[in-house]
């Protein structure tokens, strides 16, 4: 398939529509529900969700990675039916294990809201996993329209149901997982028959070879994913240990705000490039350096300014998007934003190294970074409270990014010299940061929302002009050298 500029633009706008809807709903969800649910409730929900997310890495998450990695390979070999059947078998087996763990935790819990959240979050993940598997296939097959229509329905209907459960039926924090699992179940029932109609399978297609291949790929993936979620989430446990459950809730919502902004943009970017990027790595691994550099340049052009402006105006955004009990966490926003930005940059080399079979190096990179993150949290959260958690996350992602780019250079001669084209836009952002700091401390000490909006507009226009002058056609850079048959 030729991935032309026209196809890129079409995919980009569909993913933009899906992500924009997610962002708008998330922006609406945060001020609405942080003014109703308490930090304590968000704290319990966050800890349970993170714990199940860690468990799901061993049970479900690695199957996502296998689909991304092996779908094109097994499609090329003409054995997708075998691939699907073995994936389904593994899903069933691990769902039984997951059920046993969740039920045991429920029996050991104190009941009440904790027990309810345990059951609901378990069912939510149980339903969401097969739905996500099918949606990955849509993305790999360039079905951006279908994927994003489902994503839009998913987020809008989930928010609507959560709102009704909360404000009409007087549900508390359990409304969040209940709404999500209900909508996911409806969508799963709706799209599964169409998906299965394209598959023919027999029990003899159960293949020990395929399962062994998947497990062989899964082990480093499980370790890296586990380490990644430790870097992103283990700080909640230390905050609960050395602080309060309210502080867990405040930090979790600030972090979630970043997920709804920077990581949402990172996800839409990779949603657009992954079908072509991964296929290029599969068929022409050694020839992918230039394509990767083009993607990396555009990634920074579009996502770095958003990261910078959200960090620069963190106080103003927190007043708009957070309830009063959560606004105290605004100082965490810059650290969390840039931490997620560096995490996004890491994905470039992470994908390349996986296709190069450098699993051992990936394994140790994530393990060491996770250990560093745990040690930083253990020693400094008791001293500097939950505020240090965001700092340790930024430090950890920075170290991991540097290490992965080093490995990419060492094994594939992938150089970052091409990024010098970005020097003008980076200088502009630095100057804007300095200017904002000077203005806020000398002239705009009590700047209102209108003044802040004008400042953001001026800065954004200056940035766009810089791009036009020094980088005339970022879209052309993006699709250049990607027309592989």
N, C-alpha and C positions, 0 to 999 in steps of 0.2 A: 504493500500500500504506500502510495506517495503522500507524505505528510506535507501538504502544500501550505502556503501562507493563508489561503482561504480556509482550509480545514482548521488550521491553528486558530484563526480568528473566531470561527464558529464555535469550536470547543471552548475557547477562552471565555466567550460571552455566556455560554451555557453554564460553565463552572462559576463565572462571576455572578450570574443570577442566583445560583444555588448558594454560594457563599454569602452574597449580599443579604439574601433572605435569612440565612442562619445568623449573620451578624445583627440584623435589625431585630430579629426575635430575641437574640441574646441580650442586646442592648435594652430592649423593652422588659425582658424577664428580670434582669438584675435590679433595676430600681423598684419594680413592682413587688418582687418577693423578698428582697432584703429589707424592705420596710414592713414586712409582715412576719416572716420567720425570724427567729432569734439566732445570734451567733452560736449558741449552744446547739440548736437543732442542726445547723449547717455543719457544726463540728462533728456530731455523731454520724451524720450522713456521709461526710467527707471521709472519715476514717473507715467506715464500712465499705464504701465504694472503692477506696484505694486498696483495701485488703482483698476484696474480690477481684479487682483488676490485676493484682499480683498473682493470685491463684489462676486467673484466666490465661495468663501468659503460658503457664505449664499445660493448660488444658485446651484452650481455644486459639489464643493469639498466634501461636506458631503456625497454625494452619493457614492463617492469612498470608504469612510470609511465604509459605510453600506455594500458594496459588500464584502470587506475584512472580515467584522464581521459576516455577516449572510449567505454568500454563502454556506458554509459547513453545516450550520444548516438547511437551506431550501432544500438543496440537500438530506440530511439525511431524511427529512420529505417527500420528493418526490413532492415538490411544487415549483420547480425552475421556471416553466412557469409563475406562478402567480407572483413570485418575479420579473422576467424580465418585465412583463407587467406593474406592478406598478412603477418600476423604470423608464420606458419609459414615463409613464404618468407624473411623477414628473419632468422629464427632459423637457418635452414640456411646462408644466406650468411655470417653472422657466425660460425657454428660452424666453417666451413672456415678463415676467417681466424684464429680462436682456435687451431685445431689447428696451423696453420703457426707461430704465435708460440710455443706451448708446446713443439713439437718442436724448434724452433731453440734455445730456452732449455735444453732437455734436452741437446742436443748440446754447448752451450757450458759446461754445468755440469761439476763435477768427478766426477759420478756418485755412487755411494754413497747415503747417506740423502737428500742434496739432490736427486739425480736421481729417486729413487723418489717423494719428496714432490711434485715438479713434475708427474709423470705422474698421480699419484693425485688431487691437488687439481684438476688440469685436468678429469679425468673426472668428479669430484664435481660441479663447477660445470656441466659439460655436461649431466649427468643432472638435476640439481636445477632448472635453469631452466625447462624445459617443465612440470615438476611444479608449480612455483610459479605459473606462468601459470594453470593450471587451478584451483588453489586460490584464486587471487584472484577468479576468476569465482564460485566458491562463496561467497566472502565478500560479493561484490556482490549476489548473489541471496539473501542472508540464510540460507544453508544452514550455519548455525553448528554444528549437530550433526555433519554430515558432515565439515566442515573440522576440527573439534577431535578427532574420533575418529581421523582420519588423522594429525593432529599428535601425538596421544598414542602411536599405534602407531609413528610415525616415531622419536620420541625414546627410547621404551622399548626398542624392538628394536635401535636403533643402539647404545645403551649396553650392552645385553646382548651384542651381537656384539663390541663393542670390548673388553669385559671378557674374553670367551672368547679372542679373538685375543691379548690381552696376557698373560693369566695361565695360559692352557692351551696356547697355541701359540707363546709367547715372542716375539711381535711387539713392536717398539718403537713409536716415535711414529707410524709409518705406519699403525698400527691405527686412528687417529682418522679420517682421510679414507677409508680402506678400508671401515670399518664404515658410515659415513654414505652413501657412494655405493652400497654393496650394498643397503641397505634402501630408499634412494630409487629405485633401479632396479626393485626388486620392486614397490613401490607404484605407480610410473609404469606398469609393464606391466599392473597390476591395474585401474587406473582409466581408462586411455586408451580402451579399446574403448567404454565407456559414454559417455564424453565425445564421441567421434567419431560415435556413433550418432545424436546429436541434430543433426549438422551435415551439410548438403548443399553441395557446392562443385564448381565447374567452373574449368578453367584460365582461362576468359575473365573470371573474377572477379578476376584479378590487376589491381589498379587503381593506376595511377601517381598518381592524385589522392589516394587513401588513403595511399599510401607517402609522398607529398610532405607531407601533413598531419601524419603521424606524425613525420617528420624535422623539420618546422617546430616541433613541440612539443618534440621530443627535445633540440634543441640547448641551450636554456637548462636543461633537465632534466639533461642530461649534465654541463654545467658546474657546476650546483649540486650534483649528486651527487658529482662528482669533488672539488669543493671541500670538501664535507662529509666525505668519507673522508680527505682530506688533513688536515683539522682533527682527525679522530678517530685517524688512524693514521700520519701522516708522522713523528711523534715516534719511532717504532720505528727508522726509518732513521738519525735523528740519534743515538739512543742507541747503535746499532751502530757509527756512525762515530766517536763520541767516547768510548764506553764499551766494554762487552763484550757478547757474544751472550748471556751469562747474565743480564745486566741487562735485555736485551730480553725474555727469557723471564719474568723476575719481573714486569716491568711489564705484559706482555701478559696474564698470568694475573690480575693485580689488575684490569685493565681488563675482562677477560672476566667476572669476578665481578660487576662492575657491570652488564654486559650481561645477566647471568642474573637480576638483581634489578630494578634501576630500569628499564632499557630493556625488560625483559620485561613489566613493569606498563604502561609507556607503550604497548607494542605491543598488549597486550590491550585497553587503553582505546580506542585508535584502531581496533582490529579491531571493537569493538562499535559505535562511532559512525560509522565511515567510510561504510558503505552509506547511512545517512540523511544524514550531514553532506555527503557529496559530491553526493548527489542534490539536496539543498537548494541547494547552491551552483550546480548545473547549471540548476535550474528557477527559483530565486528568489534570485539572488546578492545583490541589494540588500536583501533582507528577511531576511538570515541573521544579522544582528548579535546579536540577542537569543539566538538558539539557540547561537551561538558562545560568548557570555558564560556561558550556563548550563553548557555543556560545560567551559569553562575553570574555573569555580568548583569543579565536582565533581572535575576532574582534580587540582587543588591540594589539595582536602580529603583525597583518598585517597592521593596519591603523595608529597606533601611530608612527612608524618610518617614514612613508610617511609625516605625519603631521609635525614631527620634522624637517626633512630634507628640506621640502619646506619652513618652517619658518626660518631655519638656513641660507639658501642660497637665501633669498627673493630678495636681491639686484640683484644677478646674474640672477635669473629667470625673474625679471621685465625687465631687459635689453633685454632679448630674446623675451618675449611674449607681451610686451606693446609698443605702439607707444610712441614717446618722450614726448608727452603732458600728458601721463598717468603714466609715470615712477615715478613721484614724490610720488605716493601712495604706494611705496614698503614697507615703514615702517608699513603699516597697515596689511600686509600679515600675520605675525605671530599671531596677535590678532584674525583675521578672521579665520585662519586655526584652531586654537585650540578651538575657539568658535563653529565651525562646528563639530569638533571632540567630544566635550562634548554634543552637540545636538544629535549626533549619539548614544552616550552612553545612553542618556535619553530615547531613543526609546524602549530599553529593558523593563524597568519598566513601561513605558507608555502603551505598549501593555498588559503587565501582569495585570496592574491595571484596564484597560478597561474590560478585560475578567472577572475580579473579581467583576465587577459592582461598583467599587469605584469612581463613576462619580463625586460626590460632591467634593472629595478630589482632583481629577484631575482638576476640574473646578477652585477651589480656587488657586491651585498651578500655573496654567497658568495666571489667572487674576492678582495675586499679582506680579508675575514676570514681566508681561507686564507693570504694573503700575510702578514698579521700573525702568524698562528700559526707559519708557517715561520720568520719573522724571530726571534720569541721563542725558538723551539727552537734555532735556529742560534747565537744569541748567549748564551743562558743555560744550556743543557744542558751545555756544556763547563765552566761555572763551578759550577753547582749539581747536576750529574750528572743521572741519569734522573729524580730526584724532581721536577725542575722541569717535566717533560713534562705531568704532571697539572695543574699550575698554569696552564700556557699553554693547555691545552685548555679549562679552566674560563673563563679570560679571553675566549677566542675565542667560545665559545658564549654568554657573557653579552653581548658586543658584538653578535653576530648577532641575538639575541633582542630587544634594545633597538631595533635598526635595523628589524627586521621589524614590531614593534608600532608603531613610528613611521610606517612606510609604510602600515600598515593604518589607522591613524588619519587620515593625510593624505588617502588616496584613498577611503576608505569611511566615514569618521567613526566608526570603531569605537573606542570609549572603554573604558578600563580602570577607570572609576569604579565599576562594579558590583562590583569586587573588594573594596570596603571592607567587605562583609559578612564577609570572611575575617579581618579584623583581630583578633578575639578568639582564633582558633585559632593565628594566627601568634605572638601575644603569649605564649600558653601554651607553644609550642615553644621560643621564645627563653628563657623563664624556666626551662624544663626543662634546656636546654643549660647555662645559668649554674649551676643547682643541681647538675648532674652534675659540672661542672668543679670546683665548690667541694668536693663530697663526695669526689671522686677525689684531690684534692690535700691533704685534711685528715683524712678519716676512713676512706675506703675505698681506701687506697693499694695494698692487696694483695687487692682484691676477687676472689673466685672466681666460677666460672660460675653457681653458685646465686644469689649476691648480685646478680650482673648480671641474671639472669633476673627476679628479684623487682623490681629497679629498672625494667626494661623494662615489666613488667606494670603497675606503678603509674603510670608515665608514660603508657602506652597508655590505661589506664582514665580518667585525668584528661583526656586528649585527647578520648576518646569522650564523656565527660560534657559537655565544652565544646561539642562539635558538637550534642548533644541540646538543650542549653540555648539556644544562639544560632542554630543552623541545624537546625530540627526535622526536615526531610524532604529530605535531599539527593537521593534518588531522584526525588522529585516535581519538584525543580529540573531534574534531568537530562532527563526526558521532556517537560517543559512546552514548549509551542510547537513540538513536533516532529511533530505529527499531520497532516502534509501529505499530501494524497491523492496 
